[in-house]
Amino acid sequence: MKRVRILPGFWHARCQVNANRAIFHQWEQLESSGCIENFRIAAGESESFRQGLFFADSDAYKWLEAASRIWASTRDPSLGVLMDDLTALIGRAQQPDGYLFTYNQIHFPGVRWRNLQVEHELYCHGHLIEAGVSHFQSTGRSDLLEIARHAAERLVADFRDKGPACTPGHEEIELALIRLHGVTPGDSAYLGLARRFIEQRGRVPRFGRLALRQWLDALGRLAAVRKAARAHAASHPGYRQPPIVPDNWAKGPGSAALRWIGGILDGTYNQQHRPVREQSAPVGHSVRFGYLQTAVAMLARESGDTAYLPAAKEAWDRMVERRMYVTGGLGSLPRLEGFGKDYELDPEYAYAETCAALASMFWNWEMAQLTGEAKYSELFEWQLYNAAGVGMGLAGNAYFYNNPLTCRGGVVRKPWYVVPCCPPNIARTWADLSRFLYSTDTGALLVHQFISSELIGETIALADDRSVRVHLKLESGLPWEGRARIEILQVDPLSAGKPAEFELRLRRPVWGGRMTVSANGSTLLDRNPARGTGTAAGSSRTACGYDPRRSVFLPVRRAWANGDVVEVRFEMPVERRTAHPRVKGHQGKVALTRGPLVYCLESIDNPGVDVLAVRLGNAPLEPAFDPDLLGGTVRIQGRARDGVPLTFVPYSLWGNRGPSQMTTWVCA
């Protein structure tokens, strides 16, 4: 976080919106919806009535984590005040023994860990711990970290000897505990508890009975809360209910509810159907699946236990081949908010929750560190620009929750949701984007993402206990132009008399045409497209025609000197991608991509055209930068078979100009 700065360019602008607008908009929404007030009630400082569902605390923690990361780079005093006030409030709301879950503290005092498969106590504690770790890393202060450690000690004491029935229904605590172990390495209890939660999944006999009992009890408790809310309003004439926040709308098949119930009972909904080391297919709730796999990869990297990897790799391959949309979106079923069957990828039913894309990105990053394979960084990039990038509007104050690939109407960006998990989740990810750009291996610096940035003082370990410190700047034209320039500003061998020789590993994207790499004006690499990319991508074995597994790292090894310049050029042809024949309803349709971006037809750009029925002709598809379109973007101009002009815009930018119809898959 402190060694990498995002420099002016596409992502710098998005991060600025996040830091200057989104984070403050989200705070206003957390206040107006009652989320922050819940902590005041729990602290005994308010006599109002608790608002939101049982997991509402987590939204405040994710916001605080985002604020901490933003503050690390901006030092914004107004944000610092909000951050400090919320930290202090959380400390006052926390019970003396470390427990903090306002739903129980306010509505059911003395009740703890009652419905772990449903009520997200451990999930909320996980986000509290993550906020504490990020706050410590950003500020160097330990006040929020101590609150997080106090909560973690409570968990260690309460769950040390508990069996498989006491694993969380919504994964998150596992990766949070591993992160906490990373900043408190002398205490292995956190890592041990994370391992226990992971290893005990899928080992509950007759899990369906446990799940049904807990769901019924949770619904009964919700009914009691609603009754108490009516009584509170009746006994407090001046009480004002916070504004009703709208729910997200999603179109889905009539069987979605029954399949959701079935997933709850058989354990697939929350990955409780079998032990983790045997879970070789992506199933259930897509966010939970992503968080679990992230924790599994983190544990494997931390412990060196590679027994987790075969199932995880197989699950990733199956996800990419059969259960992922062309945008990288995950989750084909509303209600279930999760994976369907193989090749079940209806673009209109696509749930593709923003949080699911973010969870997958976290998993991909961990797998990239664990294996050094470029395919994980490739999918991270694709989801960053498309499946996750679509989640926040250009102004930072309107969001998508679910992200269909075809919309006839009804799906619009909203300032907030009754379940507002996505806005602060995307805010904390954008605020931490610099963490995902570079990594080191023995004798190598890996460039995972071509995002304009400065890497300051990164130490690379060489052979024979030698090392070198590198300071470089990367300037990128992506996603509009296929160019990147890397300048070695300073290189310092840390061993006297030894040359600063190491590899610069550059990811070769699968979305590009020819890629050339030159150093100081001399061409070093000149590669044609990897097999299966370009127009031939439609014949890929994947369901959506995009296959990140063809990406590789290209090594550039030399003795580097101050002022060395590496230039990278990518051809960025417009691709016509086709779906796998087993994906229903996609025969005769194509999806357009250029560079790392998926494109769509939006009705507002094509007046008088039925974008859901128009047939794309064979005329050349011409990309052109339009500075007045959506803040400046490359549009693709084509023609329908009847000669009518068609304008395609990046999928991630649709919905920024009000209600409209949209589709990514076009009849050809």
C-alpha positions in Angstrom: 0.0 0.0 0.0 2.8 2.5 0.9 5.2 1.3 -1.8 2.9 1.7 -4.7 1.1 4.8 -5.9 -1.6 4.9 -8.6 -0.6 7.5 -11.2 -2.9 9.6 -13.4 -4.8 7.5 -15.9 -8.0 5.4 -16.1 -7.8 3.9 -12.6 -6.4 7.0 -11.0 -9.6 8.8 -12.0 -11.8 6.0 -10.6 -9.9 5.9 -7.4 -10.2 9.7 -7.1 -14.0 9.4 -7.4 -13.9 6.7 -4.7 -11.8 8.9 -2.4 -13.5 12.2 -3.0 -17.1 11.3 -3.5 -18.1 7.7 -2.9 -16.6 7.3 0.6 -18.5 10.4 1.8 -21.7 9.4 0.0 -21.6 6.0 1.6 -21.1 7.5 5.1 -24.2 9.6 4.6 -26.1 6.5 3.6 -24.9 4.5 6.6 -26.0 7.4 8.9 -29.4 7.9 7.2 -30.2 4.2 7.1 -29.5 3.8 10.9 -26.4 1.6 10.5 -24.1 3.9 12.5 -26.9 4.6 15.0 -27.0 0.9 15.8 -23.6 1.2 17.5 -24.7 4.2 19.5 -27.7 2.1 20.7 -25.4 -0.8 21.6 -23.1 1.7 23.5 -26.0 3.0 25.5 -25.9 6.4 23.9 -29.2 6.3 22.0 -32.7 5.2 22.8 -33.6 4.7 19.1 -34.5 1.4 17.5 -32.0 -0.7 15.7 -32.3 -0.7 11.9 -31.2 -3.1 9.2 -30.8 -6.9 9.0 -28.7 -8.9 11.4 -25.5 -8.4 9.4 -25.8 -4.6 9.1 -22.6 -4.1 11.3 -20.5 -5.4 8.5 -21.3 -2.5 6.2 -19.9 0.0 8.7 -16.7 -2.1 9.1 -16.2 -2.3 5.3 -16.7 1.4 5.1 -14.1 1.9 7.8 -11.6 -0.4 6.1 -12.1 1.6 2.8 -11.7 4.9 4.7 -8.5 3.7 6.3 -7.0 2.8 3.0 -8.1 6.0 1.4 -6.8 8.1 4.3 -3.4 6.4 3.9 -2.9 8.2 0.5 -5.0 11.3 0.9 -4.6 12.3 4.6 -8.0 14.0 4.2 -8.7 15.5 7.6 -12.5 15.4 7.2 -12.3 11.6 6.5 -9.9 11.2 9.4 -12.5 12.7 11.8 -15.2 10.3 10.6 -12.8 7.4 10.8 -11.6 8.2 14.3 -15.2 8.9 15.6 -16.4 5.6 14.2 -13.4 3.7 15.7 -14.1 5.2 19.1 -17.8 4.4 18.8 -17.1 0.8 17.9 -14.9 0.5 21.0 -17.6 1.9 23.2 -20.1 -0.6 21.7 -17.9 -3.6 22.2 -18.7 -5.6 25.2 -16.0 -6.0 27.9 -15.2 -9.6 26.8 -14.7 -8.6 23.2 -18.1 -9.6 21.7 -19.6 -7.2 19.3 -22.8 -7.9 17.3 -25.4 -5.2 17.7 -28.3 -7.4 16.5 -27.9 -9.7 19.6 -26.7 -7.0 22.0 -29.7 -4.8 21.4 -32.5 -7.3 20.6 -31.4 -10.5 22.4 -29.0 -9.6 25.2 -27.0 -12.6 26.4 -27.6 -14.6 23.3 -24.6 -15.6 21.3 -23.6 -17.9 18.4 -27.2 -19.1 18.1 -27.8 -19.4 14.3 -24.3 -19.4 12.8 -25.5 -20.7 9.4 -27.9 -17.8 9.0 -27.2 -14.7 11.1 -23.6 -13.8 10.1 -22.2 -13.2 13.6 -18.8 -14.6 12.5 -19.0 -12.8 9.2 -19.5 -9.4 11.0 -16.6 -10.2 13.3 -14.5 -11.0 10.3 -15.1 -7.6 8.7 -14.3 -5.9 12.0 -11.0 -7.8 12.1 -10.2 -6.9 8.5 -10.9 -3.2 9.3 -8.6 -3.4 12.2 -5.8 -4.9 10.2 -6.2 -2.3 7.4 -6.4 0.6 9.8 -3.2 -0.5 11.5 -1.4 -0.9 8.1 -2.7 2.5 6.9 -2.2 4.6 10.0 0.4 2.7 12.1 -2.1 3.1 15.1 -3.3 0.2 17.1 -6.6 1.4 18.5 -8.9 -0.3 16.0 -6.5 -3.3 15.8 -6.8 -3.8 19.6 -10.6 -3.8 19.3 -10.2 -6.4 16.5 -7.8 -8.5 18.6 -10.1 -8.3 21.5 -12.9 -9.7 19.3 -10.6 -12.4 17.9 -9.6 -13.5 21.4 -13.3 -14.0 22.2 -13.6 -16.2 19.1 -10.6 -18.2 20.0 -11.9 -18.8 23.5 -15.4 -19.6 22.4 -14.7 -21.8 19.4 -11.4 -23.6 20.3 -13.2 -26.8 21.2 -16.3 -26.5 19.1 -17.2 -29.1 16.5 -18.2 -28.8 12.8 -21.7 -27.5 13.6 -20.1 -24.3 14.7 -18.7 -23.2 11.4 -20.0 -20.0 9.8 -22.7 -20.0 7.1 -21.1 -17.0 5.4 -17.4 -17.3 5.0 -15.2 -14.3 5.8 -13.9 -14.8 9.3 -11.4 -17.3 8.0 -9.5 -14.9 5.8 -9.8 -12.2 8.4 -8.1 -14.3 11.0 -5.3 -15.2 8.6 -4.8 -11.5 7.9 -4.7 -10.8 11.6 -2.1 -13.5 12.1 -0.1 -11.7 9.4 0.3 -8.6 11.6 0.6 -10.5 14.9 2.8 -13.4 13.8 3.8 -14.3 17.3 0.3 -15.6 18.1 -0.7 -18.7 16.1 -4.1 -19.1 17.7 -5.7 -17.0 15.0 -4.2 -19.1 12.2 -5.3 -22.2 14.1 -8.9 -21.1 14.4 -9.0 -20.2 10.7 -7.7 -23.6 9.8 -10.4 -25.2 12.1 -13.2 -23.2 10.5 -11.9 -24.3 7.0 -11.3 -28.0 7.9 -14.6 -28.5 9.7 -16.8 -27.4 6.7 -18.8 -30.2 5.2 -18.5 -32.5 8.2 -21.9 -32.0 9.9 -24.0 -35.1 9.9 -27.6 -34.5 8.6 -26.7 -30.9 7.9 -30.2 -30.2 6.4 -31.7 -30.6 9.8 -29.3 -28.1 11.4 -29.9 -25.6 8.6 -33.7 -25.9 8.7 -33.8 -25.5 12.5 -31.6 -22.4 12.4 -33.5 -20.8 9.5 -36.8 -21.3 11.3 -35.3 -19.9 14.5 -33.8 -16.9 12.7 -37.1 -16.1 11.0 -38.9 -16.3 14.4 -36.4 -13.9 15.8 -36.9 -11.5 12.9 -40.6 -11.6 13.5 -40.0 -10.7 17.2 -37.8 -7.8 16.1 -40.5 -6.5 13.8 -43.1 -6.7 16.6 -40.7 -4.8 18.9 -40.3 -2.2 16.2 -44.0 -1.6 16.0 -44.2 -1.4 19.8 -41.3 1.1 19.9 -43.0 3.3 17.3 -46.3 3.2 19.2 -44.6 4.2 22.5 -42.5 6.9 21.0 -44.7 9.4 19.2 -41.8 11.5 18.0 -39.9 8.5 16.6 -39.1 8.7 12.9 -38.4 5.6 10.9 -35.4 6.0 8.7 -36.2 6.3 5.0 -37.1 3.0 3.4 -34.2 1.8 1.3 -35.1 0.0 -2.0 -34.1 -3.6 -2.6 -32.4 -4.7 -5.8 -34.5 -6.3 -8.5 -33.4 -9.3 -10.5 -35.2 -11.4 -13.1 -34.9 -15.1 -12.7 -36.4 -18.5 -13.5 -39.5 -19.6 -11.6 -37.5 -22.4 -10.0 -35.0 -20.1 -8.3 -36.7 -20.1 -4.9 -37.0 -23.8 -4.8 -33.4 -24.3 -5.8 -32.3 -21.8 -3.1 -34.2 -23.9 -0.5 -32.7 -27.1 -1.9 -29.2 -25.6 -1.7 -29.8 -24.6 2.0 -30.9 -28.1 2.9 -28.2 -30.0 1.0 -25.4 -27.7 2.2 -24.3 -26.5 -1.3 -25.7 -23.0 -0.7 -22.9 -22.2 1.9 -20.4 -24.9 0.9 -21.2 -27.2 3.7 -21.9 -30.2 1.4 -18.5 -31.9 1.7 -15.0 -31.2 3.2 -13.1 -28.3 1.5 -10.4 -30.5 0.1 -13.1 -32.4 -1.8 -14.9 -29.3 -3.1 -13.8 -29.4 -6.8 -16.7 -27.5 -8.3 -18.0 -24.0 -7.7 -21.4 -24.3 -6.0 -23.8 -22.2 -3.9 -23.7 -18.6 -3.0 -21.0 -17.0 -5.2 -19.6 -14.5 -2.7 -19.3 -17.1 0.0 -17.6 -19.5 -2.4 -15.1 -16.8 -3.3 -14.3 -15.8 0.2 -13.8 -19.5 1.2 -11.5 -20.1 -1.7 -9.6 -17.0 -0.9 -9.1 -18.2 2.7 -8.0 -21.6 1.5 -5.4 -20.1 -0.8 -4.2 -17.8 2.0 -3.9 -20.7 4.4 -2.0 -22.8 1.8 0.4 -19.9 1.3 0.8 -19.3 5.0 1.2 -22.9 6.1 2.8 -24.5 3.0 0.1 -27.2 3.0 -0.4 -27.9 -0.7 -3.1 -30.5 0.0 -5.7 -27.8 -0.5 -4.6 -26.9 -4.1 -5.8 -29.8 -6.3 -9.5 -29.2 -5.5 -9.1 -25.4 -5.6 -7.5 -25.5 -9.0 -10.1 -27.9 -10.3 -12.9 -25.6 -9.0 -11.3 -22.6 -10.6 -11.0 -24.4 -14.0 -14.6 -25.5 -13.9 -15.7 -22.1 -13.0 -13.9 -20.6 -15.9 -14.9 -23.3 -18.4 -18.5 -23.7 -17.5 -19.9 -21.3 -14.9 -18.6 -17.8 -15.8 -20.1 -15.1 -17.9 -18.2 -13.3 -20.6 -17.8 -10.4 -18.3 -16.2 -12.6 -15.6 -19.4 -12.3 -13.7 -20.3 -15.2 -11.3 -23.7 -16.4 -10.2 -26.5 -17.2 -12.7 -29.4 -17.5 -10.2 -31.2 -14.8 -8.3 -32.4 -15.7 -4.8 -29.7 -18.2 -4.6 -27.3 -15.4 -5.5 -25.1 -18.2 -6.8 -23.9 -20.7 -9.3 -26.2 -22.6 -11.5 -25.4 -25.8 -13.4 -22.7 -26.2 -16.0 -23.4 -23.9 -19.0 -26.4 -22.4 -17.2 -25.6 -18.8 -18.2 -28.8 -17.0 -19.2 -27.7 -13.3 -19.8 -31.0 -11.9 -18.6 -31.1 -14.0 -15.4 -27.4 -13.3 -14.7 -27.1 -12.3 -11.0 -23.3 -11.7 -11.2 -23.3 -9.8 -8.0 -20.6 -7.2 -7.7 -19.4 -8.7 -4.4 -19.0 -12.1 -6.2 -16.6 -10.5 -8.7 -14.6 -8.9 -5.9 -14.4 -12.2 -4.0 -13.1 -13.9 -7.1 -10.5 -11.2 -7.6 -9.3 -11.7 -4.0 -9.0 -15.4 -4.8 -7.2 -14.8 -8.0 -4.7 -12.6 -6.3 -3.9 -15.2 -3.7 -3.6 -17.9 -6.3 -1.3 -15.8 -8.4 1.0 -15.3 -5.3 0.8 -19.0 -4.5 1.5 -20.4 -8.0 3.1 -17.6 -10.0 0.8 -18.4 -12.9 -0.4 -15.6 -15.1 -3.9 -17.0 -15.7 -5.0 -15.8 -12.2 -3.8 -12.2 -12.8 -5.4 -12.3 -16.2 -8.8 -13.1 -14.8 -8.3 -10.5 -12.0 -7.8 -7.9 -14.7 -10.9 -9.0 -16.7 -13.1 -9.0 -13.7 -11.6 -5.7 -12.5 -12.6 -3.9 -15.7 -15.9 -5.6 -16.3 -17.7 -7.7 -13.6 -16.5 -5.5 -10.7 -15.9 -2.3 -12.6 -19.6 -2.0 -13.5 -20.6 -1.9 -9.8 -19.9 1.8 -9.1 -21.3 4.6 -11.3 -19.1 7.3 -12.7 -20.2 9.8 -10.1 -19.5 7.5 -7.2 -23.0 7.8 -5.7 -25.0 5.1 -7.6 -24.4 1.4 -7.7 -25.4 -1.9 -9.2 -25.9 -4.9 -6.9 -26.6 -7.6 -9.5 -25.3 -7.2 -13.0 -27.3 -8.9 -15.8 -25.8 -9.1 -19.3 -29.2 -8.4 -20.9 -31.7 -5.9 -19.5 -35.2 -5.2 -20.8 -35.8 -2.7 -17.9 -36.0 -2.7 -14.1 -32.3 -2.8 -13.3 -31.0 0.7 -12.5 -28.2 2.1 -10.5 -29.3 3.1 -7.0 -27.7 5.2 -4.2 -28.1 2.5 -1.7 -29.7 -0.9 -1.1 -31.5 -2.6 1.8 -28.6 -5.0 1.7 -25.8 -2.5 0.9 -22.8 -5.0 0.9 -21.6 -4.0 -2.6 -20.9 -0.3 -2.3 -18.4 -0.4 0.7 -16.9 -3.6 -0.7 -16.1 -2.0 -4.0 -14.9 1.1 -2.2 -12.4 -0.9 0.0 -11.1 -2.7 -3.1 -10.6 0.4 -5.2 -8.8 2.0 -2.2 -6.5 -1.0 -2.0 -5.9 -1.4 -5.8 -2.2 -0.6 -5.6 -1.7 -3.8 -3.6 -2.6 -6.0 -6.6 -0.2 -4.6 -9.2 3.3 -6.1 -8.5 4.9 -8.9 -6.6 8.3 -10.4 -6.3 9.8 -13.9 -6.7 13.3 -15.0 -6.2 15.2 -13.0 -8.9 12.1 -11.5 -10.4 9.7 -8.6 -10.3 6.2 -9.6 -11.6 4.0 -7.0 -13.3 0.5 -8.3 -12.8 -1.4 -5.3 -14.1 -0.6 -2.6 -16.6 -2.0 0.2 -14.5 -0.2 3.6 -14.3 1.7 3.5 -11.1 5.0 4.0 -9.3 6.7 1.3 -7.4 8.9 2.8 -4.7 11.8 0.9 -3.1 10.7 -2.7 -3.7 13.4 -5.2 -2.6 13.9 -8.3 -4.8 15.8 -11.2 -3.3 18.4 -12.7 -5.7 20.3 -15.9 -5.5 23.1 -16.5 -2.9 21.4 -14.2 -0.3 21.9 -11.1 -2.5 19.2 -8.6 -3.1 18.4 -5.4 -5.1 16.1 -2.5 -4.4 14.1 -1.1 -7.4 12.2 2.1 -8.0 10.2 2.3 -11.2 7.4 4.1 -12.9 4.8 2.4 -15.2 2.7 4.5 -17.6 -0.2 2.7 -19.3 -2.7 3.6 -22.0 -5.1 0.8 -21.0 -7.9 0.3 -21.4 -8.1 2.6 -24.4 -4.7 2.2 -25.9 -2.5 -0.8 -26.2 0.7 0.6 -24.7 2.7 0.6 -21.5 6.1 2.2 -20.7 8.2 1.1 -17.7 11.1 3.3 -16.6 13.7 2.1 -14.1 14.1 5.2 -12.0 16.6 3.8 -9.6 18.1 0.4 -9.0 20.4 -0.3 -6.0 22.3 -3.6 -5.6 22.4 -4.3 -1.9 25.5 -6.4 -2.3 28.7 -4.5 -3.1 30.2 -5.3 -6.5 27.3 -7.3 -7.8 25.3 -6.3 -10.9 21.5 -5.6 -10.5 20.4 -8.5 -12.7 16.9 -9.8 -12.4 13.9 -10.7 -14.4 11.1 -8.3 -15.2 8.1 -10.6 -15.8 5.4 -9.1 -18.0 2.0 -10.7 -18.3 1.0 -11.5 -21.9 -2.8 -10.9 -22.0 -5.0 -13.2 -23.9 -7.2 -10.4 -25.1 -4.5 -8.8 -27.3 -3.1 -9.3 -30.8 0.6 -9.1 -31.4 2.6 -8.1 -28.3 6.1 -6.5 -28.7 8.5 -5.7 -25.9 11.5 -3.4 -26.4 14.2 -2.2 -24.0 16.0 1.1 -24.7 14.7 1.0 -28.2 15.8 -2.6 -29.0 13.1 -5.2 -29.6 13.4 -8.1 -27.2 10.1 -9.9 -27.7 7.7 -10.0 -30.6 4.8 -12.5 -30.0 1.8 -13.3 -32.1 -1.5 -13.9 -30.2 -1.6 -16.9 -28.0 -3.4 -19.8 -29.5 -7.2 -19.5 -28.9 -7.2 -15.7 -28.7 -8.4 -13.2 -31.3 -11.3 -14.1 -33.5 -10.6 -17.8 -32.8 -11.5 -17.2 -29.1 -15.0 -18.2 -30.0 -13.8 -21.8 -30.4 -12.4 -21.8 -26.8 -13.5 -24.6 -24.6 -15.0 -22.1 -22.1 -18.7 -21.3 -21.9 -18.2 -17.6 -22.7 -15.4 -17.6 -25.3 -12.9 -16.0 -23.0 -10.1 -18.2 -21.6 -7.6 -16.6 -19.1 -5.6 -19.8 -19.0 -3.7 -18.9 -22.1 -2.0 -16.0 -20.4 1.7 -16.3 -19.5 4.4 -14.2 -18.0 7.2 -13.2 -20.4 10.6 -12.8 -18.8 12.9 -9.9 -19.6 16.2 -10.6 -17.9 19.1 -8.2 -17.9 21.4 -6.2 -15.7 19.3 -3.1 -15.1 20.5 0.4 -14.8 19.0 3.8 -13.9 17.1 5.2 -16.8 16.4 1.9 -18.6 13.1 2.0 -20.4 10.9 -1.0 -21.4 8.1 -0.4 -23.8 5.2 -2.8 -24.4 2.8 -2.6 -27.3 -0.4 -4.6 -27.6 -2.6 -4.9 -30.7 -6.2 -4.4 -29.5 -8.5 -5.7 -32.2 -12.2 -5.8 -31.7 -13.1 -9.4 -31.0 -16.4 -11.2 -31.9 -16.6 -13.8 -29.2 -19.1 -16.7 -29.3 -20.5 -18.9 -26.5 -20.0 -22.6 -26.1 -22.7 -24.6 -28.0 -24.1 -25.9 -24.7 -25.0 -22.4 -23.5 -28.7 -22.1 -24.4 -30.0 -19.2 -26.4 -26.6 -18.0 -27.6 -26.5 -19.7 -31.0 -25.9 -17.1 -33.7 -24.9 -14.4 -31.2 -21.7 -12.7 -30.5 -20.2 -10.5 -27.7 -17.8 -7.8 -28.6 -14.6 -7.1 -26.7 -11.6 -4.9 -27.2 -8.6 -5.1 -25.0 -9.7 -5.9 -21.4 -13.2 -4.5 -22.0 -16.5 -6.2 -22.8 -18.9 -4.0 -24.8 -22.6 -3.7 -24.9 -25.5 -2.1 -26.9 -27.3 0.4 -24.8 -30.6 1.8 -26.0 -29.7 5.4 -25.1 -26.9 5.3 -27.7 -29.1 3.6 -30.4 -32.4 5.5 -30.6 -35.0 3.8 -32.7 -33.2 0.5 -32.6 -34.4 -2.6 -30.7 -31.1 -3.5 -29.2 -32.4 -6.9 -28.0 -33.4 -8.0 -31.5 -31.1 -6.1 -33.9 -28.8 -8.2 -36.1 -25.2 -7.1 -36.4 -23.8 -7.0 -39.9 -20.4 -7.9 -41.2 -19.3 -4.3 -41.7 -15.9 -3.5 -40.0 -16.2 -2.7 -36.3 -14.4 0.7 -35.8 -13.2 1.8 -32.3 -12.9 5.5 -31.7 -12.2 7.6 -28.6 -15.1 10.0 -27.8 -14.1 12.6 -25.2 -17.7 13.6 -24.6 -19.1 10.1 -24.1 -19.4 8.8 -20.5 -16.5 10.9 -19.3 -14.3 9.9 -22.3 -14.4 6.4 -23.7 -13.7 4.3 -26.7 -16.9 3.4 -28.4 -17.2 0.8 -31.2 -19.1 1.7 -34.3 -20.8 -1.0 -36.4 -23.8 -1.5 -38.6 -26.8 -3.7 -38.4 -27.6 -6.0 -41.4 -30.1 -3.4 -42.6 -27.4 -0.7 -42.6 -28.5 1.1 -39.4 -25.5 2.4 -37.5 -24.9 0.8 -34.1 -22.9 2.2 -31.2 -21.3 -0.1 -28.6 -20.0 1.2 -25.2 -18.1 -0.5 -22.4 -20.3 -2.8 -20.4 -18.9 -1.4 -17.2 -20.2 2.1 -18.0 -23.8 1.2 -18.9 -26.6 2.5 -16.7 -24.9 5.9 -16.0 -27.5 7.9 -17.9 -30.7 6.6 -16.5 -33.0 3.6 -17.2 -32.2 1.9 -20.5 -32.3 -1.5 -22.2 -28.9 -3.2 -22.7 -27.4 -6.4 -24.1 -23.9 -7.8 -24.4 -24.9 -10.7 -26.7 -26.0 -9.5 -30.1 -27.6 -11.5 -33.0 -25.1 -11.8 -35.8 
